[in-house]
């Protein structure tokens, strides 16, 4: 019974947090639920829709390390240069998927974003580029990718 109550509470929190408007695909991206992301897209939800937190599904997928979702979104029209419009945690408005991928050491995401022409020159509100985060956190493979990608 206790598990059921806890599960119900967590579901209610998630539903409240992500809401109905624009949250469906974002929630699915957070969860790494690729079939749900595809279904939201099939039903007409924009892969570049900005949710009430100022983030798109691509930004969430990269942030949470859900690479299959990241890859699918990029292959289906997600903008690799979209910027956050609101602060979330440590991330201020203006953060891009490439900055997130570099800051978290997500090599596969960095490769996929660069393949879709993610702009390495974007500077966030802290004055840092993706390569600055990769260097700071010593993600050497990502530093090399960013230095050698043109």
N, C-alpha and C positions, 0 to 999 in steps of 0.2 A: 504494500500500500504506500509506504514511504517513497519508494522509487517512482511510483505512478504520479504521486503529488509533485515530486521534484521534476519529473519529466514534463508534466503539464505546465508547471511554472516556467521552466526554461523555454518551452514552446511559446507560451504567452509573451515572455520577454522578447523573444526573437521576433514574433509577429508585431509587437508594439514597436520595437526598435527599427525594424525595416519597413513596416507599414505596407500598404497596398500600392500606393502611388509611386511607381518607379523602383520600388524595392524588390520586386520579384526576381528580376535577373541579377541584381546586386547581391541579394541573399544567396541565390544559387551559386554565384561566383565565389562568395565567401566560403560556402560549404564545399566547393569543388564539385558541384553536382552538374556535370556536363549535360546529361540528358535534360535536366530542367532548364538550363541555359538555352539549349537548342529549342525546347518547347516554347519558352517565352519569346524567342526570336521568331519562331514559326507563327506565333499568334500576333506578331506585329510589334513587339516591344523593341525599341531602338537600342542597338548595341552600344550606342554612344550617349544614352540618356544619363543625365546627371541626377543622382538621387538627392534626398534631403540632407545628406552629409557632404554634398559637393563632390562626390566621387562617381566614377562610372564603373560598370562591371569589370572592365579591363584593369583599372587601378586596384580594385579589390582582389581580383584573381592574382595579380602580381604580388600585392602586399601579403597575401596569405599563402603564396607559393603553390598555387593550383595551376601547374603548367599546362595540363591538357585543356583547361578552360581558357587560359591565356592564348594558347596556340589557336584554338578554335575561333575565339573572338577576333584575333588578328586576321585570320583567313576569311572572316566574314564581315569585314568592314569596320572593325574597331579602330579608332584613331590612335596611332602609337604616340602621338604628341599631345594628347589631351592633358590638361592641367587640372589639378584639384582646385575647387573654388571656395572651399571652407577648410578650416583647421580640423584635423583629426589626429589625436594623440600628439606626437612630436612633429607631425607634418603640417606645414603651413600651406595656404593657398599658393598655387603655382608649381606644385610638385608633379612630376611626370612619371609615367610608368618606368621609364629608363632609370630615373633617379631612384625609385623604389627598388628596382631589380638590382641596381649596383649597390645600394646601401645594405641589402639583405643577402648579397652573394648569390643571387639566382642566375647562374651562368646561362642556363637554357633560355630563360626569359630575356636576358640581355641579347643573346644571339638572335632570337626571334624578333625582338623589337628592332634591332639594327637591320635585319633583313627587310623590315617594313619601313625603313628610312626614319627611324626615331632620331630626333635631333639631339645630338650630344652637346650642342652649344648652349642649351637652356640652362639658365642659372636660377636656382630657387631663391626664396626670400631670405635665406641665410647666406646668399652669395656663393653657393656651391653648385658645381656641375656633378653629373653622375660619376665621372672619373675621380672627383675629389672624395666622394664617399667610398668608392672602391679602394682608393689608396689609403684613406683613413682607417678602414677596417681590414686592410691587408688582403683583399680579394685579388690576388695576383693574376689569376686567369682572366678576370674581368678587366683589370687594368690593361692587360695585353690586348684583349679584344677591342677595347675602346681606343687604344693608341693606334692599332693597326687597321681599324675599319675606316674606310673612306667612302 
